[in-house]
Amino acid sequence: MMRTYHVYILKCSDGSYYTDFTSNLEAKIELHQSGRREELYTFERLPVQLVFATEFTVPTFAIAAKKQIKRWSKEKKEALINGEFKMLAQLT
């Protein structure tokens, strides 16, 4: 079975977004929701909600996508989350 990697965006309780990648999406979401790790960005921003996830089979592609999305403005991330793909080229 081919391993898959997920790039995901969580919406935090303060309205901010957290973007990362993982090979186990369910476990990673559970870790964020649990509040067990103080060093996580989401620790003081609970609860979090999964608002976007996409799948890759090549880990370097997932890492590149994560890095790209992290640089985007909140407005551009929301266009991605809402499936407004035509807007992506117009936003920074």
Backbone as ProteinMPNN parsed JSONL, in Angstrom:
{"seq_chain_A": "MMRTYHVYILKCSDGSYYTDFTSNLEAKIELHQSGRREELYTFERLPVQLVFATEFTVPTFAIAAKKQIKRWSKEKKEALINGEFKMLAQLT", "coords_chain_A": {"N_chain_A": [[0.85, -1.194, 0.0], [0.524, 2.202, -0.823], [2.038, 4.915, 0.814], [0.47, 7.796, 2.178], [0.401, 11.369, 2.387], [-0.73, 14.162, 4.135], [-1.624, 17.509, 3.678], [-2.783, 19.966, 5.735], [-5.196, 22.32, 7.048], [-5.981, 23.942, 9.986], [-8.552, 25.652, 11.648], [-8.314, 27.884, 14.193], [-9.515, 28.679, 17.531], [-9.196, 31.403, 17.908], [-9.522, 32.445, 15.431], [-7.357, 32.33, 13.763], [-5.229, 30.543, 11.418], [-3.725, 27.323, 11.165], [-1.258, 25.571, 9.54], [-0.023, 22.475, 8.371], [1.701, 19.32, 7.746], [1.224, 15.757, 7.535], [1.543, 12.185, 7.964], [-0.419, 10.819, 9.155], [-3.374, 11.786, 9.481], [-5.703, 11.697, 11.16], [-4.626, 11.069, 13.73], [-2.975, 13.273, 14.12], [-4.764, 15.439, 14.192], [-6.188, 14.733, 16.472], [-4.129, 14.979, 18.344], [-3.694, 17.774, 18.288], [-6.233, 18.667, 19.185], [-6.287, 17.613, 21.744], [-4.805, 19.13, 23.553], [-2.492, 18.455, 24.876], [0.134, 19.147, 24.342], [2.094, 21.702, 25.049], [3.868, 23.163, 23.467], [2.801, 23.365, 20.962], [1.387, 25.402, 18.406], [-1.351, 25.508, 18.428], [-2.088, 25.072, 21.06], [-2.996, 27.08, 22.962], [-5.178, 27.902, 21.582], [-7.496, 26.466, 21.378], [-10.875, 25.258, 20.906], [-9.862, 23.508, 17.881], [-10.584, 23.361, 14.373], [-10.763, 21.229, 11.632], [-10.387, 22.466, 8.488], [-9.485, 22.222, 5.941], [-7.982, 19.792, 3.859], [-5.645, 17.991, 1.943], [-4.273, 15.44, -0.173], [-1.17, 13.763, -0.717], [1.208, 11.683, -2.438], [3.87, 11.828, -2.502], [6.272, 12.764, -0.28], [7.937, 15.073, -0.372], [6.542, 16.785, -2.039], [4.305, 17.313, -0.488], [5.495, 18.674, 1.659], [6.478, 20.923, 0.32], [4.054, 22.088, -0.535], [2.87, 22.672, 1.94], [4.708, 24.59, 2.94], [4.357, 26.598, 1.03], [1.611, 27.315, 1.373], [1.68, 28.217, 4.025], [2.944, 30.673, 3.734], [1.016, 32.227, 2.586], [-1.51, 34.81, 2.621], [-4.153, 35.373, 5.023], [-6.543, 35.765, 3.698], [-6.077, 34.512, 1.212], [-5.697, 31.868, 2.051], [-8.284, 31.373, 2.972], [-9.697, 31.479, 0.57], [-8.733, 29.145, -0.647], [-9.663, 27.239, 1.224], [-12.4, 27.59, 0.875], [-12.746, 26.661, -1.656], [-12.471, 28.401, -3.773], [-10.882, 28.519, -6.255], [-10.151, 30.018, -8.503], [-9.647, 32.498, -7.468], [-7.197, 32.313, -6.228], [-4.893, 32.962, -7.753], [-5.061, 35.687, -7.832], [-4.666, 36.613, -5.305], [-2.401, 37.235, -2.508]], "CA_chain_A": [[0.0, 0.0, 0.0], [1.296, 3.434, -0.93], [1.874, 5.841, 1.94], [-0.053, 9.106, 1.793], [0.752, 12.507, 3.231], [-1.805, 15.15, 4.094], [-1.425, 18.9, 4.06], [-4.065, 20.333, 6.334], [-5.343, 23.625, 7.691], [-6.893, 23.996, 11.127], [-9.007, 26.975, 12.086], [-8.2, 27.943, 15.645], [-10.603, 29.411, 18.201], [-8.97, 32.849, 17.785], [-9.732, 32.825, 14.042], [-6.136, 32.135, 12.978], [-5.109, 29.256, 10.743], [-2.498, 26.574, 11.371], [-1.034, 24.681, 8.4], [1.053, 21.519, 8.565], [1.507, 18.085, 6.994], [1.361, 14.551, 8.348], [1.197, 10.921, 7.31], [-1.552, 10.261, 9.908], [-4.212, 12.965, 9.721], [-6.571, 11.529, 12.339], [-3.818, 11.158, 14.948], [-2.464, 14.639, 14.26], [-5.896, 16.28, 14.616], [-6.432, 14.353, 17.872], [-3.054, 15.571, 19.139], [-3.984, 19.207, 18.424], [-7.451, 18.843, 19.99], [-6.1, 17.116, 23.108], [-4.204, 20.125, 24.424], [-1.435, 17.818, 25.669], [1.479, 19.617, 24.005], [2.158, 23.159, 25.212], [4.689, 23.81, 22.448], [2.063, 23.491, 19.711], [0.726, 26.684, 18.13], [-2.781, 25.381, 18.726], [-2.309, 24.785, 22.483], [-3.828, 28.119, 23.593], [-6.162, 28.334, 20.597], [-8.472, 25.38, 21.267], [-10.754, 24.095, 20.04], [-9.505, 23.722, 16.481], [-11.482, 22.694, 13.426], [-10.152, 20.914, 10.349], [-11.151, 23.17, 7.445], [-8.95, 21.857, 4.627], [-6.962, 18.742, 3.795], [-5.4, 17.405, 0.632], [-3.43, 14.258, -0.043], [-0.031, 13.597, -1.612], [1.906, 10.412, -2.302], [5.297, 12.153, -2.453], [6.413, 13.635, 0.886], [8.539, 16.377, -0.7], [5.475, 17.633, -2.595], [3.487, 17.742, 0.65], [6.256, 19.683, 2.397], [6.495, 22.139, -0.503], [2.715, 22.68, -0.477], [2.72, 23.241, 3.282], [5.501, 25.818, 3.011], [3.71, 27.601, 0.18], [0.368, 27.766, 2.014], [2.032, 28.974, 5.235], [3.32, 32.036, 3.335], [-0.151, 32.923, 2.054], [-2.328, 35.664, 3.486], [-5.369, 34.74, 5.554], [-7.546, 35.845, 2.635], [-5.777, 33.489, 0.217], [-5.995, 30.576, 2.686], [-9.745, 31.215, 3.004], [-10.121, 31.153, -0.797], [-8.441, 27.723, -0.806], [-10.594, 26.513, 2.094], [-13.749, 27.706, 0.305], [-12.776, 26.117, -3.007], [-12.497, 29.502, -4.743], [-9.561, 28.335, -6.837], [-9.856, 31.091, -9.456], [-9.187, 33.644, -6.697], [-5.862, 32.082, -5.699], [-3.89, 33.681, -8.548], [-5.214, 37.117, -7.622], [-4.362, 36.949, -3.913], [-1.007, 36.967, -2.113]], "C_chain_A": [[0.891, 1.252, 0.0], [0.998, 4.361, 0.254], [1.367, 7.187, 1.427], [0.318, 10.146, 2.841], [-0.326, 13.559, 3.05], [-1.258, 16.528, 4.468], [-2.784, 19.348, 4.562], [-4.007, 21.738, 6.924], [-6.366, 23.481, 8.805], [-7.29, 25.442, 11.365], [-9.023, 26.946, 13.603], [-9.317, 28.808, 16.235], [-10.427, 30.926, 18.121], [-9.114, 33.342, 16.345], [-8.488, 32.671, 13.166], [-6.145, 30.741, 12.353], [-3.747, 28.646, 11.028], [-2.386, 25.57, 10.234], [0.135, 23.756, 8.7], [0.83, 20.327, 7.637], [1.782, 16.905, 7.904], [1.086, 13.323, 7.491], [0.035, 10.236, 8.035], [-2.454, 11.413, 10.343], [-5.058, 12.832, 10.982], [-5.788, 11.696, 13.639], [-3.329, 12.587, 15.176], [-3.573, 15.586, 14.722], [-6.197, 16.006, 16.097], [-5.383, 14.987, 18.782], [-3.312, 17.067, 19.354], [-5.174, 19.438, 19.357], [-7.23, 18.503, 21.463], [-5.552, 18.167, 24.069], [-3.076, 19.582, 25.275], [-0.047, 18.392, 25.418], [1.527, 21.14, 23.993], [2.919, 23.866, 24.1], [3.963, 23.98, 21.107], [1.389, 24.86, 19.606], [-0.729, 26.651, 18.587], [-3.09, 25.263, 20.216], [-3.232, 25.795, 23.161], [-4.921, 28.632, 22.662], [-7.221, 27.265, 20.357], [-9.879, 25.893, 21.481], [-10.332, 24.499, 18.624], [-10.455, 22.921, 15.612], [-10.715, 22.446, 12.137], [-10.994, 21.559, 9.252], [-10.652, 22.851, 6.045], [-7.951, 20.729, 4.788], [-6.858, 18.259, 2.358], [-4.322, 16.361, 0.777], [-2.336, 14.236, -1.107], [0.545, 12.201, -1.418], [3.42, 10.609, -2.244], [5.516, 13.146, -1.304], [7.012, 15.004, 0.563], [7.515, 17.321, -1.316], [4.59, 18.166, -1.473], [4.197, 18.838, 1.435], [6.282, 21.001, 1.627], [5.142, 22.851, -0.47], [2.47, 23.337, 0.869], [3.457, 24.568, 3.391], [4.865, 26.937, 2.191], [2.468, 28.177, 0.86], [0.668, 28.599, 3.256], [2.4, 30.431, 4.923], [2.128, 32.867, 2.863], [-0.834, 33.792, 3.101], [-3.541, 34.868, 3.986], [-6.452, 34.696, 4.476], [-7.33, 34.748, 1.578], [-6.039, 32.095, 0.782], [-7.507, 30.335, 2.697], [-10.303, 30.919, 1.614], [-9.883, 29.667, -1.074], [-9.444, 26.876, -0.02], [-11.991, 26.472, 1.484], [-13.846, 27.193, -1.122], [-12.85, 27.172, -4.099], [-11.151, 29.556, -5.462], [-9.176, 29.427, -7.83], [-9.314, 32.332, -8.747], [-7.723, 33.521, -6.283], [-4.785, 32.885, -6.446], [-3.923, 35.18, -8.29], [-4.795, 37.563, -6.221], [-2.91, 36.623, -3.585], [-0.938, 36.083, -0.892]], "O_chain_A": [[1.877, 1.332, 0.732], [-0.157, 4.554, 0.633], [1.788, 7.656, 0.369], [0.519, 9.835, 4.015], [-0.778, 13.811, 1.933], [-0.528, 16.68, 5.447], [-3.804, 19.141, 3.906], [-2.942, 22.264, 7.248], [-7.467, 22.969, 8.6], [-6.457, 26.346, 11.291], [-9.665, 26.093, 14.217], [-9.973, 29.568, 15.523], [-11.403, 31.664, 18.252], [-8.862, 34.513, 16.061], [-8.561, 32.862, 11.953], [-6.954, 29.884, 12.708], [-2.743, 29.352, 11.122], [-3.317, 24.802, 9.99], [1.162, 24.192, 9.219], [-0.108, 20.318, 6.84], [2.48, 17.026, 8.911], [0.474, 13.416, 6.428], [-0.446, 9.195, 7.588], [-2.309, 11.946, 11.443], [-5.12, 13.763, 11.785], [-6.241, 12.389, 14.55], [-3.278, 13.05, 16.316], [-3.331, 16.448, 15.567], [-6.432, 16.933, 16.873], [-5.709, 15.474, 19.864], [-3.166, 17.569, 20.468], [-5.123, 20.31, 20.224], [-7.91, 19.045, 22.334], [-5.81, 18.1, 25.271], [-2.73, 20.179, 26.294], [0.866, 18.148, 26.207], [1.062, 21.783, 23.052], [2.656, 25.033, 23.813], [4.462, 24.669, 20.217], [0.89, 25.4, 20.593], [-1.263, 27.649, 19.073], [-4.257, 25.346, 20.599], [-4.16, 25.399, 23.866], [-5.521, 29.676, 22.92], [-7.779, 27.169, 19.264], [-10.061, 26.886, 22.185], [-10.432, 25.661, 18.23], [-11.05, 21.938, 16.052], [-10.082, 23.36, 11.607], [-12.173, 21.242, 9.102], [-11.319, 23.174, 5.062], [-7.168, 20.711, 5.737], [-7.859, 18.136, 1.653], [-3.545, 16.385, 1.731], [-2.553, 14.641, -2.249], [0.388, 11.604, -0.354], [4.163, 9.666, -1.97], [4.994, 14.259, -1.352], [6.623, 16.0, 1.174], [7.61, 18.535, -1.136], [4.174, 19.324, -1.499], [3.572, 19.822, 1.833], [6.126, 22.07, 2.215], [5.088, 24.078, -0.388], [1.923, 24.437, 0.935], [2.903, 25.555, 3.875], [4.843, 28.091, 2.618], [2.297, 29.394, 0.914], [-0.02, 29.587, 3.514], [2.191, 31.317, 5.752], [2.233, 34.088, 2.754], [-0.743, 33.538, 4.303], [-3.892, 33.827, 3.43], [-7.183, 33.713, 4.358], [-8.289, 34.135, 1.109], [-6.55, 31.229, 0.072], [-7.958, 29.215, 2.457], [-11.282, 30.183, 1.49], [-10.733, 29.004, -1.669], [-10.002, 25.913, -0.546], [-12.682, 25.456, 1.56], [-14.908, 27.278, -1.739], [-13.246, 26.875, -5.226], [-10.383, 30.504, -5.303], [-7.993, 29.73, -7.983], [-8.602, 33.13, -9.355], [-7.075, 34.533, -6.015], [-3.869, 33.423, -5.824], [-2.926, 35.87, -8.504], [-4.592, 38.753, -5.98], [-2.266, 35.841, -4.284], [0.154, 35.759, -0.425]]}, "name": "protein", "num_of_chains": 1, "seq": "MMRTYHVYILKCSDGSYYTDFTSNLEAKIELHQSGRREELYTFERLPVQLVFATEFTVPTFAIAAKKQIKRWSKEKKEALINGEFKMLAQLT"}
